[in-house]
Amino acid sequence: MVFSSTLFLFYFLPGFFLLYFLVPTRLKNLVALVGSLGFYAWGGLNFLALFLASVVVNFVLIRFMDRAEGWQKRIYLIMSIVINVAMLFYFKYANFFLENASAVRQAVGGTPLTWEQVVLPIGISFFTFEKLTYTIDVYRGVNRPLKSFWDFMLYIMLFPKMIAGPIVRFHEIAGQLTDRRAFDTVDHKIAGLFRFAVGLAKKVLIANVLGQQADAIFAMVGGQAPDHIFGTTPAQVSPALAWLGALAYTFQIYFDFSGYSDMAIGLGRMMGFQFPENFNNPYVSRSITEFWQRWHITLGRWMRDYLYIPLGGNRVKTARLYANLWTVFILSGFWHGAAWNFIAWGAFHGLFLILDRLFLLRIYQRIGALSIIPTFLITVVGWVLFRAPTLTFALDYLKRMFAFSTVAGESLPYFTNEFWAALALAAVFSFMAALPRVERLELTLLADTHLRLRRAAVLSFTTAVLLLLSVSNIIGSSFNPFIYFRF
């Protein structure tokens, strides 16, 4: 069940909030938990029992860990980490390693391996990260473990952030799991509904429109799309069309994923939870280093605190520091998907993080705001690696982007006005934060939860308009994927 589906918007969401707002405070966690289990069961019923069993095992191990001391405490920590990582490894990476082992075996003259493909449960990466967060935070003494198993299950399974984030660390909402009265106000609910409407509009009115054409262009390069889509053949995919496909995907993934995060944050706020921000205008970044401070912020912080710093952080020698950076971002790429193109995407970003430290940051400082341009182009190239079904496909696509010789049919094929309008809106909303004060105004608007009457009225009217436009689009369109659900 995706947030932009009619099932969620017309049935699940109204029914859930009607019950959630009507019950007394002591029952709100129960309603939230039952609703979250129902939400996940709709799309992942086959794996619900497995997920619940892993939650039970983690809760018991962490209770034992909290009571233990010395080496016994570390043993329980290791057991919890191994169980969670093993579960992620099996479901997400077993096929990848078996496929590569089979390919190696064939290359040396052996017979290919045969196995039953492992099905990937939705949201397992985010689910695993949050269990690891809870375990490590309790071990480090950042927070005491929850006394109630049901509160712990609610932290792990809370439906707004369960499938695609943001990654909420335990200490960030530990107090809210037991007492949300400070955030249970009309202003928070209005602000939350507005944030949800903004996210839904980003997803439906921009990401979906761009994504449909991006998919068609990438399929054309792969020779999979029927010729009549653009009235041209795969051999005639010009550099201009290849760049257009890459740009469409670049904006699609941002508005799709940030839209989901906005919706999750908005839903959480309506329930009294304060989730961390996950995006902050990443395409106005002036370096790849800054990009990763603005893109998928909760993942970047997780990687920093639970991987980069334990590896030594900035305290090690320069060569080791660069190796750590590269290691963390290769793992980040592998976390996104079990394929070589994701590993290449992580290594690509790791390389530019190293180049930033070596000399690029000094160059960018000299050219000022113009450094947004090379940073954005680097990002676009990276997204081709991310979007491509294979690494070979990605390299072929990049060759077409940078093949500046004239080819037959070089002029762009016909695109609808809706596509061009969505592309223009995407560019405007992506880069307008580069203007003075715009980013500050935007953050104030989205974060403000103390609303005067006039602002509350404006937000309510804007929310109604965005919801009306989005719902109309959803009803009239069958193209409605969520990119990050597969991670």
Salt bridges, closest charged atoms under 4 A:
ASP66 OD1 - ARG144 NH1 3.10
GLU130 OE1 - LYS161 NZ 2.32
ASP137 OD2 - HIS171 ND1 2.98
ASP179 OD1 - ARG181 NE 2.94
ASP184 OD1 - LYS189 NZ 2.42
ASP215 OD1 - ARG387 NH2 3.20
ASP256 OD2 - LYS203 NZ 2.87
ASP262 OD1 - ARG195 NE 2.78
ASP262 OD2 - LYS202 NZ 2.76
GLU277 OE1 - ARG195 NH2 2.59
GLU290 OE2 - ARG294 NE 2.84
ASP305 OD2 - ARG169 NH1 2.38
ASP305 OD1 - ARG304 NE 2.80
ASP396 OD2 - ARG400 NE 3.49
GLU439 OE2 - ARG294 NH1 2.46
ASP448 OD2 - ARG455 NH1 2.46
